[in-house]
Amino acid sequence: MAFAAELRASGRFSNISVTVEEVTLKLHMFPLLARSKYFQSLVSSEMADSTSVTLHDLPGRLKTMDLVADFCYDIDITSEVGCENVGALVCAASYLQMIGTNNLLDVARKTLERLVKESALNCLEILKGCCTMAIRAESELEGLVELCTSPLANHWNRRSSISDKEASILQELPLKWMPSLLAKMHQRNIMSLAVITAIITWQPADEERLLELTDAPKIETESGSLRSLCDTDLPVLDNQSNYTTVFDAVIEHISLPSFTFASIPSPKRRWFCNALLFSSQHKLRSFSKLLQHCSSLQSYLTVDECEEFPPDLMKSVNISSNEMCSAENRKKICSLNDEYLLLHCKRGSIRASGFLSVMKSVSKFRGPSSSFDRSFEAFENLIREGTVSQKEVEEMSNTIDYAKLSNECLQRAASNDKIPRDVVLSCVVQLCQKQRSELERCTSASQVLQNDVQRLEEENKTLKQQLEQMKRTATLKTSPFGHGRIGRYK
């Protein structure tokens, strides 16, 4: 055995090279042929060169091939096999047809079975280790997932909660693996809310996760009802249940955050926005509750967090917000809607009907000091597209208060031939009258100032004359013909 290990390490007398990830291992045929039917069929085939093999799709790639080679040379690999690589080793052994008692597939499967029995965390870490490995046959990976989900459900059946670390790993796993796990939980008549919440929790680093629910397959389960271990019963899942049912069940148990809205971090706000969009698209029961949450948060949302909302959904949020926000919050909501319209009008992703829907829904939020500059800029972009009719232009124009536009925007409105003249010109006339009044006021104030300047100049002239007179008088009193010292002058 020592000699075999020395040959493995040195590569002396090598008569076959195996390349994985552009790294070539110098090996020997006999150990490989003794363990692997894959290499046996390779050598017995009529290939021109069976002494040079490249493995493109080996699960686990180079690290796994090193373990495979060590095993073939009867080197003990027990200490090097753990949760992070046992899944790849099982799949690699299957790929290389290393079957039979005490062969690698048998040894790796026994190791996997031992690890999954130890803890739920082991099960999850094994599944996590499978996420990035190259798999030639999808069925091999599906079989591995199946081997892990049953023990995982058994572990969770013994307790009513999952640890933070388990939840964190669960959120990194592909959603397409979750039906198998949920089916196993169903067979044991358990539904852990913590597990379901972790499965569908959206993460900033994986923005597609929530929307991935739309493509998830239905959960195939055995007959029988599903009872919840939660304080409140979740809806029963049957063989027609899918992720939308699970999603609704989770949202029912989500309460509005207890901390102040201003302190809610962006990922949490974005989660609620994505959840609302998902429930809206699929007409879920959870829509009304999520709408209430998002309406409460609306004055703290940014346009980036709600930019995927279609106009009708933005309208629904606006209407729901109308009854629960202060004057200051209404100003923020107006600004959010203006930025939303401007963004979509610049992209060309909104039509006149959508513009009208949003503008009308936020009209009650507009106060005396509201600015319409950003919404007018959005309106301009929509007109510039050339896809709206003149009737639609007029309807959109009626949602804008031209009297509250800045002078620059009002001038652009007056020079745009498509915008109705009567509305704009009346505002221009009002502006001109206002400017004329201001000019008259300024002229009057200027005249008053001129009069004051003239009065001051006359007073200054008088003072100068008095000063000159005083100087002449002082000169006479100090002359030889006067009455002596200047101090006598009073």
PyMOL commands that set and color helices and strands:
alter all, ss='L'
color gray80, all
select helices_A, chain A and resi 2-10+29-35+37-44+61-72+78-80+83-95+104-118+120-130+138-157+164-170+175-187+193-200+211-215+243-252+261-263+266-281+287-300+303-306+311-321+327-347+352-361+363-365+373-385+390-397+402-404+407-414+421-477+486-488
alter helices_A, ss='H'
color red, helices_A
select strands_A, chain A and resi 16-20+23-27+52-54
alter strands_A, ss='S'
color yellow, strands_A
deselect
rebuild
show_as cartoon
